[in-house]
Amino acid sequence: MPVPEATFAYIGPGAGLDLIGYALSMFLLVATALSATLLYPVYKVLRWIRGGKSSSGSGSTTAQAPPQEADTNGPSTGGDR
């Protein structure tokens, strides 16, 4: 049985574009994960320096607005005359 010496393959434009898209998405995935891992300690130090909320607190993490005062002047008529 004869065995070919060299095999040539052609990757068409569709498969080539898929490969480029896959490679780009993998690069962005790794870059995002790496930057998040490296920048998280910097972010925490900056929050500590600025006096931001600490992550060790056991209280609520959402800020509450102060209660609104009731309007005791009556209905608005569009101006004082």
N, C-alpha and C positions, 0 to 999 in steps of 0.2 A: 504494500500500500504506500503510495507516494505521500511525502510530507512536504508542505510548502516551506520554502526558506524564510520568507517574510510575509507578514500579514499586514495589510493596510486597511485602516478604518476611517470612515468619514463621519464627522459629527456635523449634522446640519445646523442651520441657524436657530431653529427652535430649541434643540437640545443645548446648544451653546448659550443661548439667552437664559434658559432655565438654570444652567450651571452658574452663570454670572449672578443671577438673582439669589440662588442658594448661598453662594460664597459671600455675597454682600450681607445677607441676613445673618449668617454665622459670625462674620466679622463684627457687625453691630451688636449682636448678642454678647459676644465676649468683651467688647469694648465697654458696653454698659455695665456688665457685671463687675469688671475690673475697676472702672471708675467709681461705682457705688461702693465697692469694698474699700478702696483707698481713700475716698473722700468722706466717708461716714465719720471717722474719728475727728477729722478737721471740723466738720459740721457740729459735732457734739462739743468740741472745745470752744468754738465761736459762740454757741448758745450759752455755755457756762460763763464765758467772759462777759457777754452782754446781759447776763442775769435772767435768761429765759426760763421757761418752765423746766423743772427737773423731771426726768423720766422715772425717778424712784418714788415719787409721791403716790399715795394710795387714794387720793381724792379724785374728784371729777376733773376731766381734762378739758371740758368745754367751758368757755366763759359765758357768764350770764349777764344780760343787760340790766341796768338798774330799773326799778319800776317807774312808770310814767306817772307824772302828777296829773290829777284830774283838772279839767278846764272848768273853773268856777265863774267865768265871765259871761256865761250864757252863749246863745248861738251867735255865730259871726254874721254880721250884716254887710260886710264889704268895706268897712272903714268907719272911722269916727267923724261925725259932722257936728 
